[in-house]
Amino acid sequence: MVAQAQQVQWAHKLIKYSSDLGGKQFGIKRILGRPDVFPQGGVSPNAWTPKNALDGREIVEVSFEKPQNVKQVAVFENVNAGCVVRISVADASGNYQTVWSRKKDWKTPTYKATIPADRSYYFRRKRRKIQEAPELLNPGIENAILDQVYPNIASVKVEFDFSLLPGQKQIDAIGISDSDVPLKAQVNSKAVFEQLPPAAAVLLDGKEVSSICLSPDGKKMFFSRFESEQDQMYSAAKSGQTWSNPVSEPALSSNDKYNFVESIGVDWLLKGGNRYNKSLGETGFQLYHFPANEPGELIKVTAYNNYGETADAALTTDLKTLVMAVESDFTQGGSDFYFASRKEDGTYGLLQSMGKIVNSADEEITPQLLPDNQTLLFSSCGFSGYGNYDLYVTYRLDDTWKNWSEPVNLGSKINTDSFEGSPFYDVVHEQLYFVRSVDGTMKLFSVDIPKQELMKK
């Protein structure tokens, strides 16, 4: 996150706070840990929104995992930064002393966010609609450099006056450092991803492309397009390094609104978009069997529930484990990842959360399980990134499906300040495909990534 010379900690525990909206989104606990929303900034359910955020005064006290010397306190303000008025620190005794106060002419460094208004390709309840989004207003970091090094600091108290600036306010994180080098938030990525060539557009016929899915040999691509208020399915064949002109797939376009392919095996295809029925456990997904492309059994899940019109899903190659992205009473915030195990009758058991490491207070969507059944690609707007929805990879750590590694951003050569989603990795040709919003239209892109760098070793 920062230079190795710095000793840095992020708020670890809440001591006291003046207000809390409650719930998993926008609540006071979102202030704990390292920044979730920076460096992109902006309104997010991953940050604390105080009750008096528009024009009142608020206070928060946090402690850190272990005492340390402090030369700097950094407060990450998502929108309309510049409302920190006083900072106090305390050692283990809990006796606070004020170490920084806002001067009348003090200006918090802020920046204009460059995320375009079409950044949210809205998969939640209007799966194919571009959501208009307001310009983000002046996120910034209050890097309070103290007049001296204060030893053995265990807790920090921050006071805000939100009447100093108009508009909404949110706080993402509070950090301390023993250095006067300003703390910044950096995206959790890997050096190898930053060394990739820039993602290149895949030329088909110039029209919109979404919901990418490839056959196991990488020679056939299925995708949907939103045409005449309905998803229409198409396919294209690969010859050498080029793709053929898209061909309509009417057998896969039978639903009256949504049609999209999520996973493909050697002799099966998982299609979504059908109407789901909670009372019968029907998820809206069904298996089509090759070569006739005839639908087989409906994918049923015990006690299935989903707040949205659609969901996303992925299957292991042996069909034994189903991964779904849905929003329910048990989600951390928006759409979360769950898994279910196949039963003897071909249906799936209860959906179980894949855990807080991979599920944020915002949205996780479009999962793809790689053939090793341990590597998961997905899109999310709930972790630090370059835009609203970025592409990430995480790895299954054990056989429970509940423990996953911290998501790694696929880097700035793939992710931009626009929307990136629907990732699909062709293991045979070691090529990642995904869709990106370009001037409000979803376009197909690809980039070569060696599988030893992407898949779990």
C-alpha positions in Angstrom: 0.0 0.0 0.0 2.8 2.5 0.9 6.5 2.8 1.0 8.2 0.2 3.1 9.9 2.9 5.3 6.5 3.8 6.7 4.8 1.9 9.6 1.2 2.2 8.7 -2.0 0.9 10.4 -5.6 1.3 9.6 -8.5 1.7 12.1 -9.0 -1.7 13.7 -11.8 -1.2 16.2 -14.5 1.3 17.0 -14.4 2.9 20.5 -17.1 5.7 20.2 -19.0 7.4 17.4 -21.7 10.0 17.3 -24.1 8.4 14.8 -24.7 5.4 12.6 -27.2 4.6 9.9 -27.0 1.0 10.9 -27.0 -2.0 8.5 -24.2 -3.5 6.5 -24.1 -0.6 4.0 -23.1 3.0 4.8 -22.7 2.0 8.5 -20.0 3.0 10.9 -18.1 -0.3 10.6 -17.3 0.6 6.9 -14.7 3.0 8.3 -12.6 0.1 9.6 -9.7 -1.3 7.7 -7.8 0.1 4.7 -9.6 2.2 2.1 -12.3 0.4 0.0 -13.3 3.2 -2.3 -10.1 5.1 -2.9 -8.3 5.9 -5.1 -11.5 6.4 -7.3 -13.5 8.0 -4.6 -17.2 8.7 -4.8 -20.4 7.7 -2.9 -20.3 4.1 -1.9 -22.0 1.7 0.5 -18.5 0.7 1.5 -18.0 4.0 3.5 -19.5 5.6 6.6 -22.3 8.1 6.0 -23.1 9.9 9.2 -26.6 11.0 10.0 -25.5 14.7 10.0 -23.3 14.3 6.9 -25.1 17.2 5.1 -24.6 20.0 7.6 -23.8 18.8 11.2 -21.0 17.8 13.5 -19.9 14.3 14.0 -17.1 12.5 16.0 -15.5 9.1 15.8 -12.9 7.3 18.0 -11.0 4.3 16.7 -8.2 2.1 18.0 -5.4 0.3 16.2 -4.2 -3.2 16.5 -1.0 -2.2 18.4 0.5 1.1 19.7 3.0 2.9 17.4 4.7 6.2 16.9 2.5 8.6 14.9 3.7 11.5 12.8 0.6 11.5 10.5 -3.1 10.9 10.6 -4.9 10.4 7.3 -8.7 10.6 6.9 -10.1 9.5 3.5 -13.2 11.6 2.6 -15.1 10.1 -0.4 -17.0 13.2 -1.4 -16.7 17.0 -0.7 -13.5 16.5 1.3 -12.4 19.2 3.8 -14.6 18.8 6.8 -12.1 17.4 9.4 -11.7 20.1 12.1 -9.8 18.4 14.9 -7.7 15.3 15.5 -6.7 14.0 18.9 -4.5 11.0 19.8 -4.1 8.9 22.9 -1.8 6.2 24.2 -3.0 3.1 26.1 -4.2 5.3 29.0 -7.0 6.7 26.8 -6.1 10.3 27.6 -6.5 12.3 24.4 -4.5 15.3 23.4 -5.3 17.5 20.4 -2.5 17.3 17.8 -4.2 19.0 14.7 -6.8 21.6 14.2 -8.2 23.1 11.1 -7.1 26.6 10.4 -9.4 29.1 8.6 -7.4 29.1 5.5 -6.5 25.4 5.5 -7.4 23.7 2.2 -7.7 19.9 1.9 -6.2 18.7 -1.4 -9.0 17.3 -3.5 -9.4 16.1 -7.1 -12.2 16.0 -9.7 -13.1 12.3 -10.3 -12.8 11.4 -14.0 -15.2 8.5 -14.0 -17.7 9.1 -16.8 -21.4 9.2 -16.2 -22.1 5.9 -17.9 -19.7 4.1 -15.5 -22.4 1.9 -13.9 -23.5 -0.8 -16.3 -26.5 -1.6 -14.2 -26.7 -5.4 -13.8 -28.9 -5.3 -10.7 -32.6 -4.9 -11.6 -32.3 -3.5 -15.1 -29.6 -5.9 -16.4 -28.8 -4.2 -19.7 -29.5 -0.6 -18.9 -26.8 2.1 -18.6 -27.4 3.9 -15.4 -26.9 7.6 -15.5 -24.6 8.6 -12.6 -23.9 12.1 -11.2 -20.4 13.5 -11.4 -18.3 12.7 -8.3 -17.5 15.7 -6.2 -14.1 16.4 -4.8 -12.9 13.3 -3.0 -9.7 13.9 -1.0 -7.4 12.7 1.8 -6.8 14.9 4.8 -3.1 14.1 5.4 -2.7 15.7 8.8 1.1 16.0 9.3 1.7 16.5 13.0 4.2 18.9 14.5 6.2 16.1 16.2 6.2 12.3 16.5 3.8 11.1 19.2 5.0 7.8 20.8 2.9 4.7 21.5 -0.4 5.9 20.1 -3.2 3.4 20.5 -6.3 5.4 19.4 -7.3 8.4 17.4 -10.3 10.8 17.7 -11.5 12.7 14.6 -14.0 15.5 14.7 -15.9 16.7 11.7 -17.9 19.8 10.8 -19.9 18.9 7.7 -21.5 22.3 7.5 -18.2 23.6 6.1 -19.1 22.3 2.6 -22.5 21.6 0.9 -23.5 18.2 -0.3 -23.2 14.6 0.8 -20.1 13.4 2.8 -18.7 10.0 3.4 -15.6 8.7 5.3 -13.8 5.7 3.8 -10.9 5.0 6.2 -8.6 6.4 8.9 -4.9 5.6 8.9 -1.8 6.4 11.0 1.8 6.5 10.0 5.2 7.3 11.6 6.3 9.2 8.5 5.4 12.6 7.0 5.2 11.1 3.5 1.5 11.5 2.7 -0.5 8.3 3.0 -2.3 7.2 -0.2 -4.5 4.3 -1.2 -3.2 2.0 -3.9 -5.1 -0.6 -5.8 -4.3 -4.2 -4.7 -2.9 -5.5 -7.9 0.2 -7.5 -9.1 3.2 -6.2 -10.9 2.7 -8.8 -13.7 -0.7 -7.4 -14.5 0.7 -3.9 -14.9 3.2 -5.3 -17.4 0.5 -6.6 -19.8 -0.1 -4.9 -23.1 -3.2 -2.7 -23.2 -6.4 -4.6 -23.8 -7.4 -4.6 -27.5 -10.8 -4.3 -29.0 -12.1 -7.5 -30.6 -13.7 -6.7 -33.9 -16.9 -8.5 -34.7 -19.5 -6.5 -36.6 -19.2 -3.3 -34.5 -22.3 -3.8 -32.5 -22.8 -4.3 -28.7 -21.5 -7.4 -27.0 -22.2 -8.6 -23.5 -22.3 -11.8 -21.3 -19.3 -13.4 -23.0 -18.8 -17.2 -22.7 -16.5 -19.5 -24.7 -16.5 -23.2 -25.4 -13.8 -25.2 -23.6 -11.6 -25.4 -26.7 -11.9 -21.6 -27.2 -13.2 -21.9 -30.7 -16.8 -20.8 -30.2 -18.1 -17.7 -28.4 -21.6 -17.0 -27.2 -22.8 -13.5 -26.3 -26.0 -11.5 -25.9 -27.1 -8.2 -27.3 -29.9 -6.0 -26.1 -32.1 -5.4 -29.1 -35.8 -4.3 -29.3 -36.1 -4.5 -25.5 -34.9 -8.1 -25.4 -31.6 -9.9 -25.1 -30.7 -11.8 -28.3 -28.1 -14.5 -28.3 -25.4 -14.8 -30.9 -22.4 -16.9 -31.5 -19.1 -16.6 -33.4 -16.5 -19.1 -34.5 -12.7 -18.6 -34.2 -10.4 -19.2 -37.2 -6.8 -18.6 -36.4 -6.8 -15.2 -34.5 -10.0 -13.8 -36.0 -13.7 -14.3 -35.2 -16.4 -14.9 -37.8 -19.4 -12.6 -38.2 -21.9 -13.2 -35.4 -24.7 -15.7 -36.1 -28.1 -15.5 -34.4 -29.0 -18.3 -31.9 -32.8 -18.3 -31.8 -32.9 -21.5 -29.7 -31.0 -19.6 -27.0 -33.1 -16.4 -27.3 -36.4 -17.9 -26.2 -37.0 -15.8 -23.0 -39.1 -12.7 -23.4 -36.6 -10.4 -21.8 -33.3 -11.8 -20.6 -31.1 -14.3 -22.4 -27.4 -14.9 -21.5 -25.0 -17.8 -21.4 -22.9 -18.1 -18.2 -20.9 -21.4 -18.4 -20.1 -24.1 -21.0 -18.9 -27.6 -20.5 -17.9 -30.3 -23.0 -21.5 -31.3 -23.5 -23.6 -28.7 -21.7 -24.4 -25.0 -21.6 -25.8 -23.0 -18.7 -28.2 -20.3 -19.8 -29.9 -17.6 -17.7 -32.7 -15.2 -18.0 -35.7 -17.3 -17.5 -38.3 -16.2 -14.9 -37.4 -17.6 -11.5 -39.9 -19.1 -9.1 -39.0 -18.9 -5.4 -41.7 -21.3 -4.2 -40.4 -24.0 -6.5 -36.7 -23.1 -6.1 -36.4 -22.3 -9.8 -33.4 -19.9 -10.3 -34.2 -18.9 -13.9 -31.2 -20.9 -15.1 -31.3 -24.1 -17.2 -28.9 -26.5 -18.7 -28.9 -27.0 -22.5 -27.3 -30.2 -23.8 -25.2 -30.5 -26.9 -25.3 -31.2 -29.8 -29.0 -30.5 -30.1 -29.0 -27.3 -27.9 -32.1 -28.6 -26.2 -32.9 -27.4 -22.7 -32.6 -30.0 -20.0 -33.4 -29.6 -16.3 -34.1 -26.4 -14.7 -31.5 -25.3 -12.1 -33.3 -25.5 -8.8 -31.9 -24.4 -5.4 -33.4 -25.1 -2.0 -35.2 -22.1 -0.5 -33.9 -19.9 -3.4 -34.3 -16.1 -2.9 -33.2 -13.2 -5.0 -34.3 -9.5 -4.8 -33.2 -8.8 -8.4 -34.9 -9.7 -11.7 -31.8 -11.7 -12.7 -28.7 -13.3 -11.2 -25.3 -14.5 -12.4 -24.1 -18.0 -12.1 -21.2 -20.4 -12.8 -20.8 -24.1 -12.7 -17.9 -26.4 -12.0 -17.0 -28.7 -14.9 -18.4 -31.7 -13.0 -21.7 -29.8 -12.3 -21.2 -30.5 -8.5 -20.9 -26.9 -7.4 -23.0 -23.9 -8.4 -21.8 -20.4 -7.8 -24.4 -17.6 -7.9 -24.4 -13.8 -7.6 -27.6 -12.8 -5.9 -29.0 -10.2 -3.5 -30.8 -11.6 -0.5 -31.4 -11.0 3.2 -28.0 -12.4 4.0 -25.8 -10.4 1.6 -23.2 -8.0 2.8 -24.7 -5.3 0.8 -25.7 -5.6 -2.9 -25.2 -8.8 -5.0 -22.9 -11.3 -3.2 -21.4 -14.6 -4.2 -22.9 -17.9 -2.9 -22.3 -21.5 -3.6 -24.5 -24.6 -3.5 -23.8 -28.3 -3.8 -25.5 -30.7 -6.1 -27.8 -33.3 -4.6 -28.5 -36.8 -5.8 -31.8 -35.7 -7.5 -29.9 -33.1 -9.6 -31.1 -30.0 -7.6 -28.8 -27.9 -5.5 -28.9 -27.4 -1.7 -29.1 -24.1 0.2 -27.0 -21.2 -1.0 -24.1 -20.5 1.4 -22.1 -17.3 1.4 -18.6 -17.5 0.0 -17.4 -15.1 2.8 -16.6 -11.5 3.7 -13.2 -11.6 2.0 -14.7 -11.9 -1.5 -18.1 -10.2 -0.7 -18.1 -6.5 -0.1 -20.8 -4.0 1.0 -21.4 -3.2 -2.7 -21.8 -5.4 -5.8 -20.1 -8.6 -6.9 -21.3 -9.8 -10.3 -20.5 -12.0 -13.4 -18.4 -14.8 -11.9 -16.3 -17.2 -14.0 -14.8 -20.3 -12.5 -11.8 -21.5 -14.3 -11.3 -25.2 -15.0 -9.1 -25.7 -11.9 -12.3 -24.9 -9.9 -10.1 -22.8 -7.6 -9.7 -19.6 -9.6 -12.6 -17.2 -9.7 -12.8 -14.1 -12.0 -15.5 -11.5 -11.4 -16.5 -7.9 -11.6 -17.1 -5.7 -8.6 -17.5 -2.1 -7.5 -16.8 -2.9 -3.9 -13.0 -2.9 -3.8 -10.4 -0.2 -4.5 -10.1 0.1 -8.3 -9.8 2.3 -11.3 -13.5 2.8 -12.0 -16.8 1.7 -10.7 -16.8 -1.9 -11.8 -13.4 -3.5 -12.2 -12.2 -7.1 -12.9 -10.7 -9.1 -10.1 -9.3 -12.6 -9.4 -9.5 -14.6 -6.1 -8.5 -18.1 -5.2 -10.2 -20.8 -3.2 -8.1 -21.6 -0.1 -9.8 -24.9 1.0 -12.5 -27.4 0.2 -15.2 -25.5 2.0 -15.8 -22.9 -0.7 -16.1 -20.4 2.2 -12.5 -19.2 2.3 -11.1 -17.2 -0.5 -8.0 -15.0 -1.0 -8.1 -11.3 -1.0 -9.3 -10.2 -4.4 -6.6 -8.9 -6.7 -7.4 -6.2 -9.2 -6.3 -7.2 -12.8 -4.6 -3.9 -13.3 -4.8 -0.6 -15.2 -4.1 -2.3 -18.6 -7.5 -4.1 -18.3 -9.5 -1.9 -15.9 -10.3 1.8 -16.7 -12.5 4.5 -15.3 -15.3 2.9 -17.2 -17.3 -0.3 -16.6 -15.5 -3.7 -17.1 -17.4 -6.9 -16.6 -18.3 -10.4 -17.8 -14.8 -11.8 -17.7 -14.1 -15.0 -19.5 -10.6 -16.7 -19.6 -9.8 -19.0 -22.5 -7.4 -21.4 -20.9 -6.4 -23.1 -24.2 -5.2 -19.8 -25.9 -4.4 -18.1 -22.5 -6.5 -15.1 -23.5 -8.9 -13.0 -21.3 -12.1 -11.7 -22.8 -14.3 -9.1 -21.2 -16.7 -6.3 -22.0 -16.2 -2.6 -21.4 -18.5 0.4 -21.6 -17.3 2.7 -24.4 -19.4 5.8 -24.9 -22.4 4.0 -23.4 -22.1 0.9 -25.6 -20.7 -2.4 -24.4 -17.7 -3.5 -26.5 -15.6 -6.7 -26.4 -12.0 -6.6 -25.5 -9.2 -9.2 -25.0 -5.7 -9.4 -23.6 -3.1 -12.2 -23.4 -2.4 -13.4 -19.9 -0.2 -16.5 -19.2 -2.3 -19.0 -17.2 0.6 -19.5 -14.7 0.1 -15.8 -13.8 -3.7 -15.9 -13.5 -4.6 -19.4 -12.3 -3.9 -20.7 -8.8 -0.5 -22.3 -8.7 
